[in-house]
Amino acid sequence: MIGHLSGVVRRAGPDFVVLDVGGVGYIVTVASQTRQQLPPPGGDVELHIHTHVREDQLNLYGFASVEELELFEMLIQVDGVGPKVGLNILSAASLEVLKRAIMSEDAAPIRRASGVGQRTAAKVIIELKPRLDAVAALEAVPRAAAMTGDGAVPKAVETALRNLGFSSQEARTGLESVDWKSTPSTQDALATALKALGQGGRSSP
């Protein structure tokens, strides 16, 4: 698998760039946000790559930032959202606008993407909101609580749940919903706990 490419732009179209890396030209599909940041032909660029393999096809999708790549990889895990639709969603609005729309359950920016209807937009929000909530909560967890080590992941998840407003009993319920034998990452464990507790943080009374 290819994780990133650094090279020279040879030519570019509305949704792709041909990147020369060591004399080999890679055709990389890009969203409009990344396309706008590309230098003219002859310029150097580094792209974060998602390698998509399907039957006898291998396609490369490039992104200007790790954050854009991560959101793309979350999107294509949603049922009904393939790479093409995922790129359309990323092209419909900025990364910040899309994340804010998902967190606030506002489907409008997502539905502006070609090929995305009401049901698909709803699926994106339902499946991605807990994961984005988890990312936001983990950013508020003290570094010591998030360090690796025995019991560190459950402790970080519990701290994040409490930061989101859940009671200690609710946090324990969330922890019990996680399959710890599969050794999930902190983010995945928190997303599972949030889903079990109702798709996100506790609402204010």
Secondary structure, 3 states (H helix, E strand, C coil): CCCEEEEEEEEECCCEEEEEECCEEEEEEECHHHHCCCCCCCCEEEEEEEEEEECCEEEEEEECCHHHHHHHHHHCCCCCCCHHHHHHHHHHCCHHHHHHHHHCCCCHHHHCCCCCCHHHHHHHHHHHHHHHHHHHHHHCCCHHHHCCCCCHHHHHHHHHHHHCCCCHHHHHHHHHCCCHHHCCCHHHHHHHHHHHCCCCCCCCC
